[in-house]
Amino acid sequence: MRILLILVSLIVNNLSFAQLREGFDPNEAKSLIAICNSYTFLDLYGSDTSIIPKDYHKVFTSEVIGMDNKFQVYENGLTGVICFRGSTANTSSWIENFYSAMIPAEGSMAINDNFRPYVFAKDTAAAVHSGYALATVLLSYSIIEQINNLNAKGIYNIIITGHSQGGALAQMVRAYLENLPEGTISSKNVFKTYAFASPMCGNKTFAIEYNYRYKETNMSYTIINPTDLVPQMPMPFKEEALTIDQDFIVDWIFGRETFDANDLLGLAIKKMEPALKNYIYSSNQIIEKFISFAYVSIDLPDYVNDIKYYQTGAIRKLEPFPYPKIEVDTTGMGEQELEALVIGEDGKYYKKEPSFFQHKPYNYYVAILKEYFSREYRALDRLYLPENL
């Protein structure tokens, strides 16, 4: 009996300190994008019970913090999940997105006259998105408190996730937590990140360090739909922007060269970079003053001379989300209303795909099922939320 008790104790202890598995796990991705849909379902239907996986239990929902940010905490056995809400219709939420001038990845900011040091990366050339950095620092006290609460229950495996703005915050918070002074949180904590449809949050140097520390260890993933515009924001950058000269034009005319919209976007950014920098810096100075006036008094470090963003995390691409054919009765419609519709091959009028349809969190959930869980995909009661159509 004594030997049996010792074996049981060893098994329990090993389970308590078992670490998260490295690598992309479709089951984790499925559960996490379902959890990301909690905010949508609560807003639309008043309940998220139909979308939350059965093994996950919500133990905390934060108050609204900063610029309309919010997060939830879930438990699943010895694994905890921190899930950040994406952008809302609130003005402050979009101000956070537009506050995109970069600040050094290590420094300090004053919030209501309180000195708040921060570190997102150790390389002095690394720079990050001002709005997401500010949101992370504002959220940090509450996040650390919840991590300590999980630790008190023996939970040290923590997955950080979010969709859209929430995905960017998931990556920023991951970097923030990993760079906290020793002793701030337990060294036993093991973090893993799944960011869905997230905009970019730092420059090339930040991305290189982030990817070396978290992507190359197979512990940070970014799941995107290539036709979703948000993951290409705030300012995409390609190492080699398209060069259009006389030779290129001749080759293009004779079919020896091609280019697409992304090539043209890269060229436009390259040509307009000085003007874009001036616009971003001047507009963000106004945004910073507005935030201090309307929400919370802030004083952030000076902006760095860089507006080129890079994606972070191991990229996993999903197929574009098909928009259903929804026939529209055009009886009595005027010419302007008809122009807002699509004419099918059959000559009938159909509803045009709404803006940001490719970005909706429920569509990401359905796409994950379609990609990795075909049986569950076929068994879905609804492939779309009516409100997204």
C-alpha positions as CSV (number, residue, x, y, z in Angstrom):
1,M,0.0,0.0,0.0
2,R,2.9,2.4,0.9
3,I,4.5,1.7,-2.5
4,L,1.1,2.4,-4.3
5,L,0.7,5.7,-2.4
6,I,4.2,6.7,-3.4
7,L,3.5,5.9,-7.1
8,V,0.3,7.8,-7.0
9,S,2.0,10.8,-5.4
10,L,4.8,10.7,-8.1
11,I,2.2,10.6,-10.9
12,V,0.2,13.6,-9.4
13,N,3.4,15.6,-9.0
14,N,4.5,14.9,-12.5
15,L,1.1,15.9,-13.9
16,S,1.3,19.1,-11.8
17,F,4.5,20.1,-13.5
18,A,3.9,18.7,-17.0
19,Q,4.6,21.4,-19.5
20,L,2.6,22.4,-22.5
21,R,3.5,20.5,-25.6
22,E,5.5,22.2,-28.3
23,G,4.0,22.5,-31.7
24,F,0.8,23.5,-33.4
25,D,-2.1,21.5,-32.0
26,P,-5.3,21.6,-34.0
27,N,-7.3,20.6,-30.9
28,E,-5.9,23.6,-29.0
29,A,-6.6,25.9,-32.0
30,K,-10.2,24.7,-32.2
31,S,-10.8,25.2,-28.5
32,L,-9.1,28.6,-28.4
33,I,-10.9,30.1,-31.5
34,A,-14.2,28.9,-29.9
35,I,-13.3,30.7,-26.7
36,C,-12.4,33.8,-28.7
37,N,-16.0,33.7,-30.0
38,S,-17.3,34.1,-26.4
39,Y,-17.4,37.9,-26.8
40,T,-19.3,37.8,-30.1
41,F,-21.9,35.3,-28.7
42,L,-22.3,37.3,-25.5
43,D,-22.9,40.5,-27.5
44,L,-25.3,38.9,-30.0
45,Y,-27.1,36.3,-28.0
46,G,-26.4,37.1,-24.3
47,S,-24.9,33.7,-23.8
48,D,-21.7,31.9,-24.9
49,T,-22.6,28.4,-23.6
50,S,-23.2,27.0,-27.1
51,I,-19.7,27.9,-28.3
52,I,-17.4,27.3,-25.2
53,P,-15.8,23.8,-25.2
54,K,-17.1,21.6,-22.5
55,D,-13.8,21.0,-20.8
56,Y,-13.0,24.7,-20.4
57,H,-14.5,26.6,-17.4
58,K,-14.5,30.4,-17.3
59,V,-13.2,31.5,-13.9
60,F,-12.7,35.3,-14.5
61,T,-13.8,38.2,-16.7
62,S,-12.1,41.4,-16.2
63,E,-13.7,44.8,-16.0
64,V,-13.2,47.1,-19.0
65,I,-9.7,48.4,-18.8
66,G,-8.0,51.2,-20.7
67,M,-9.2,51.7,-24.2
68,D,-12.2,49.2,-24.0
69,N,-9.9,46.2,-23.4
70,K,-11.2,43.1,-21.6
71,F,-9.9,39.6,-21.0
72,Q,-11.3,36.3,-19.7
73,V,-9.5,33.4,-17.8
74,Y,-10.4,29.8,-18.4
75,E,-9.3,26.6,-16.7
76,N,-9.0,23.1,-18.3
77,G,-7.5,20.7,-15.8
78,L,-3.9,22.0,-15.3
79,T,-4.0,24.4,-18.2
80,G,-5.1,28.0,-18.0
81,V,-6.2,30.2,-20.8
82,I,-6.1,34.0,-21.0
83,C,-8.3,35.3,-23.9
84,F,-8.3,39.0,-24.9
85,R,-11.3,40.7,-26.5
86,G,-10.9,42.1,-30.1
87,S,-11.8,45.5,-31.3
88,T,-15.3,46.8,-30.4
89,A,-17.5,49.5,-31.8
90,N,-16.3,51.8,-29.1
91,T,-14.3,54.8,-30.3
92,S,-11.5,54.2,-27.7
93,S,-11.0,50.7,-29.1
94,W,-10.3,52.0,-32.6
95,I,-8.1,54.8,-31.2
96,E,-6.0,52.0,-29.8
97,N,-5.6,50.5,-33.2
98,F,-4.8,53.8,-34.9
99,Y,-2.3,54.7,-32.2
100,S,0.3,52.9,-34.4
101,A,3.5,55.0,-34.2
102,M,6.2,52.8,-32.7
103,I,8.0,53.4,-29.4
104,P,11.1,51.6,-28.2
105,A,10.4,48.0,-27.0
106,E,12.1,48.8,-23.7
107,G,11.4,51.9,-21.8
108,S,8.9,53.5,-19.4
109,M,5.7,55.4,-19.7
110,A,3.9,57.6,-17.3
111,I,0.2,56.7,-16.6
112,N,-1.7,59.1,-14.4
113,D,1.8,60.4,-13.3
114,N,2.8,56.9,-12.2
115,F,6.1,55.6,-13.6
116,R,5.6,52.3,-15.4
117,P,8.7,50.6,-16.8
118,Y,8.1,47.9,-19.5
119,V,10.2,45.5,-21.6
120,F,8.8,43.7,-24.7
121,A,12.2,42.9,-26.2
122,K,15.8,43.2,-25.2
123,D,17.3,44.4,-28.5
124,T,17.6,48.2,-28.3
125,A,16.6,48.5,-32.0
126,A,13.2,46.7,-31.4
127,A,10.1,48.9,-31.5
128,V,6.4,48.2,-30.9
129,H,2.9,49.5,-31.6
130,S,2.2,52.4,-29.1
131,G,-1.5,51.6,-28.7
132,Y,-1.0,47.9,-28.0
133,A,2.0,48.6,-25.7
134,L,-0.1,51.1,-23.7
135,A,-3.0,48.6,-23.5
136,T,-0.6,45.8,-22.3
137,V,0.8,48.0,-19.5
138,L,-2.7,49.1,-18.4
139,L,-3.8,45.4,-18.3
140,S,-0.7,44.1,-16.7
141,Y,-1.6,44.4,-13.0
142,S,-4.8,42.5,-13.5
143,I,-3.2,39.9,-15.7
144,I,-0.4,39.2,-13.2
145,E,-3.0,38.9,-10.4
146,Q,-4.9,36.3,-12.4
147,I,-1.7,34.4,-13.3
148,N,-0.9,34.3,-9.5
149,N,-4.4,32.9,-8.9
150,L,-3.8,30.2,-11.5
151,N,-0.5,29.3,-9.9
152,A,-2.1,29.1,-6.5
153,K,-4.3,26.2,-7.9
154,G,-1.2,24.5,-9.3
155,I,-1.8,25.8,-12.9
156,Y,1.5,26.9,-14.5
157,N,0.7,26.0,-18.2
158,I,-0.9,29.1,-19.6
159,I,-2.1,29.6,-23.2
160,I,-2.6,33.3,-24.3
161,T,-5.0,33.9,-27.1
162,G,-7.2,36.4,-28.8
163,H,-8.8,37.4,-32.2
164,S,-8.0,40.6,-34.1
165,Q,-6.9,43.3,-31.6
166,G,-7.1,40.6,-29.0
167,G,-4.5,38.5,-31.0
168,A,-2.1,41.4,-31.1
169,L,-2.5,41.8,-27.3
170,A,-1.9,38.1,-26.8
171,Q,1.5,38.4,-28.5
172,M,2.3,41.7,-26.8
173,V,1.3,40.3,-23.3
174,R,3.4,37.2,-24.0
175,A,6.5,39.3,-24.7
176,Y,5.8,41.5,-21.7
177,L,5.4,38.5,-19.3
178,E,8.5,36.8,-20.6
179,N,10.6,40.0,-19.9
180,L,9.3,40.7,-16.4
181,P,12.0,41.1,-13.7
182,E,12.9,37.8,-12.1
183,G,10.5,37.0,-9.2
184,T,7.5,39.1,-10.5
185,I,5.8,35.9,-11.5
186,S,6.7,32.2,-10.9
187,S,9.5,30.8,-13.0
188,K,7.4,27.6,-13.3
189,N,5.0,29.3,-15.7
190,V,5.1,28.0,-19.3
191,F,3.4,30.2,-21.9
192,K,2.1,29.3,-25.4
193,T,0.4,31.8,-27.8
194,Y,-2.3,31.4,-30.4
195,A,-3.2,34.7,-32.2
196,F,-6.1,34.7,-34.7
197,A,-6.4,37.3,-37.4
198,S,-4.1,39.6,-35.5
199,P,-2.7,42.9,-36.8
200,M,1.1,43.3,-36.5
201,C,2.6,44.7,-33.4
202,G,6.3,45.5,-34.0
203,N,9.2,46.3,-36.4
204,K,11.6,43.8,-37.9
205,T,14.0,43.7,-35.0
206,F,11.1,43.0,-32.6
207,A,9.8,40.3,-34.9
208,I,13.2,38.7,-35.2
209,E,13.6,38.5,-31.4
210,Y,10.0,37.4,-30.8
211,N,10.3,34.7,-33.4
212,Y,13.6,33.4,-32.1
213,R,12.4,33.2,-28.5
214,Y,8.8,31.9,-29.1
215,K,8.2,30.9,-32.7
216,E,11.4,28.9,-33.1
217,T,10.6,27.0,-29.8
218,N,7.2,26.1,-31.4
219,M,5.3,28.0,-28.8
220,S,3.7,30.9,-30.7
221,Y,1.3,30.7,-33.6
222,T,-0.5,33.2,-35.8
223,I,-3.5,31.9,-37.7
224,I,-4.6,34.1,-40.6
225,N,-6.9,34.0,-43.7
226,P,-4.7,35.5,-46.5
227,T,-7.7,37.5,-47.8
228,D,-8.3,39.1,-44.4
229,L,-6.9,42.6,-44.5
230,V,-6.4,43.0,-40.8
231,P,-3.3,40.8,-40.5
232,Q,-1.6,43.1,-43.1
233,M,-2.1,46.1,-40.8
234,P,-0.9,48.6,-39.7
235,M,1.8,48.9,-42.4
236,P,3.0,45.7,-44.2
237,F,6.6,45.6,-45.4
238,K,8.2,43.4,-48.0
239,E,12.0,43.0,-48.1
240,E,12.1,43.6,-51.8
241,A,9.5,46.1,-53.0
242,L,8.5,46.0,-56.7
243,T,10.5,48.2,-59.0
244,I,8.7,49.4,-62.0
245,D,11.0,50.7,-64.8
246,Q,11.0,50.8,-68.6
247,D,12.3,47.2,-68.8
248,F,9.6,45.9,-66.4
249,I,6.8,47.7,-68.3
250,V,8.0,46.1,-71.6
251,D,8.2,42.6,-70.0
252,W,4.8,43.1,-68.5
253,I,3.2,44.1,-71.9
254,F,4.6,40.9,-73.4
255,G,3.6,38.7,-70.5
256,R,7.1,38.1,-69.1
257,E,6.4,39.8,-65.8
258,T,3.4,39.9,-63.5
259,F,2.4,41.8,-60.4
260,D,-0.5,41.8,-58.0
261,A,-2.2,44.2,-55.6
262,N,0.4,43.4,-52.8
263,D,3.2,44.3,-55.2
264,L,1.6,47.7,-55.9
265,L,0.9,48.2,-52.2
266,G,4.6,47.6,-51.4
267,L,5.6,50.0,-54.1
268,A,3.2,52.7,-52.9
269,I,4.5,52.4,-49.3
270,K,8.1,52.7,-50.5
271,K,7.3,55.8,-52.6
272,M,5.2,57.4,-49.9
273,E,7.2,56.4,-46.8
274,P,8.4,60.0,-45.9
275,A,4.9,61.4,-46.2
276,L,3.4,58.4,-44.3
277,K,5.9,58.9,-41.5
278,N,5.0,62.5,-41.1
279,Y,1.3,61.7,-41.2
280,I,1.5,58.9,-38.7
281,Y,3.7,60.9,-36.2
282,S,1.6,64.0,-36.4
283,S,-1.8,62.2,-36.1
284,N,-0.5,60.0,-33.3
285,Q,0.6,63.1,-31.3
286,I,-3.0,64.2,-31.6
287,I,-4.3,60.8,-30.6
288,E,-2.0,60.8,-27.5
289,K,-3.3,64.1,-26.4
290,F,-6.9,62.9,-26.9
291,I,-6.3,59.8,-24.9
292,S,-4.8,61.9,-22.1
293,F,-7.9,64.2,-22.2
294,A,-10.6,61.6,-22.6
295,Y,-9.4,58.4,-20.9
296,V,-6.2,58.3,-19.0
297,S,-3.3,60.7,-18.6
298,I,-0.3,59.3,-20.5
299,D,3.2,60.2,-21.4
300,L,4.9,57.7,-23.7
301,P,8.5,57.6,-25.0
302,D,9.3,59.5,-28.2
303,Y,8.4,57.6,-31.4
304,V,11.1,55.8,-33.3
305,N,11.9,56.5,-36.9
306,D,10.3,53.3,-38.2
307,I,6.8,52.5,-39.6
308,K,7.5,49.1,-41.1
309,Y,5.7,46.3,-39.4
310,Y,6.5,42.6,-39.5
311,Q,4.4,39.5,-38.6
312,T,5.3,37.5,-35.6
313,G,4.7,33.9,-34.6
314,A,4.6,30.8,-36.9
315,I,2.1,31.6,-39.6
316,R,-0.7,29.1,-40.3
317,K,-2.9,30.0,-43.2
318,L,-6.6,29.1,-43.7
319,E,-8.5,29.0,-46.9
320,P,-10.6,32.1,-47.7
321,F,-14.1,31.9,-46.3
322,P,-16.8,31.4,-49.0
323,Y,-19.6,33.9,-48.9
324,P,-23.0,32.3,-49.6
325,K,-25.2,33.3,-52.6
326,I,-28.0,35.3,-51.1
327,E,-30.5,36.3,-53.7
328,V,-32.1,39.7,-53.3
329,D,-35.6,40.7,-54.4
330,T,-34.9,43.9,-56.4
331,T,-38.5,44.9,-56.9
332,G,-38.8,48.6,-56.5
333,M,-35.1,49.2,-56.1
334,G,-33.4,52.2,-57.6
335,E,-30.2,52.3,-59.6
336,Q,-28.0,53.2,-56.6
337,E,-29.4,50.2,-54.6
338,L,-28.8,47.9,-57.5
339,E,-25.2,49.0,-57.8
340,A,-24.6,47.7,-54.2
341,L,-25.5,44.2,-55.3
342,V,-23.7,41.5,-57.4
343,I,-25.0,40.2,-60.6
344,G,-24.6,36.4,-60.9
345,E,-24.0,34.4,-64.1
346,D,-27.7,33.6,-64.1
347,G,-28.5,37.4,-64.3
348,K,-30.0,37.5,-60.8
349,Y,-29.0,39.9,-58.1
350,Y,-27.2,38.7,-55.0
351,K,-26.0,40.3,-51.8
352,K,-22.4,41.6,-51.9
353,E,-19.9,40.2,-49.4
354,P,-19.8,42.8,-46.5
355,S,-16.5,44.5,-45.5
356,F,-14.5,42.5,-43.0
357,F,-16.6,39.3,-43.6
358,Q,-13.2,37.5,-44.0
359,H,-12.2,38.8,-40.6
360,K,-15.1,37.5,-38.5
361,P,-14.1,35.3,-35.5
362,Y,-16.9,32.7,-36.2
363,N,-15.7,32.3,-39.7
364,Y,-12.2,31.5,-38.3
365,Y,-13.9,28.9,-36.1
366,V,-15.7,27.3,-39.0
367,A,-12.5,27.3,-41.1
368,I,-10.5,25.6,-38.4
369,L,-13.1,22.8,-38.3
370,K,-13.1,22.6,-42.1
371,E,-9.3,22.3,-42.2
372,Y,-8.7,19.9,-39.3
373,F,-12.1,18.4,-38.2
374,S,-14.1,17.6,-41.2
375,R,-16.7,15.4,-39.3
376,E,-17.4,18.3,-36.9
377,Y,-17.5,20.7,-39.8
378,R,-20.2,18.7,-41.6
379,A,-22.2,18.4,-38.3
380,L,-22.3,22.2,-37.8
381,D,-25.8,23.6,-37.3
382,R,-24.8,26.8,-38.9
383,L,-21.9,27.7,-41.2
384,Y,-22.4,31.4,-40.7
385,L,-23.8,33.8,-38.1
386,P,-26.7,35.6,-39.7
387,E,-25.5,38.8,-38.3
388,N,-22.2,38.5,-40.3
389,L,-24.1,38.2,-43.6
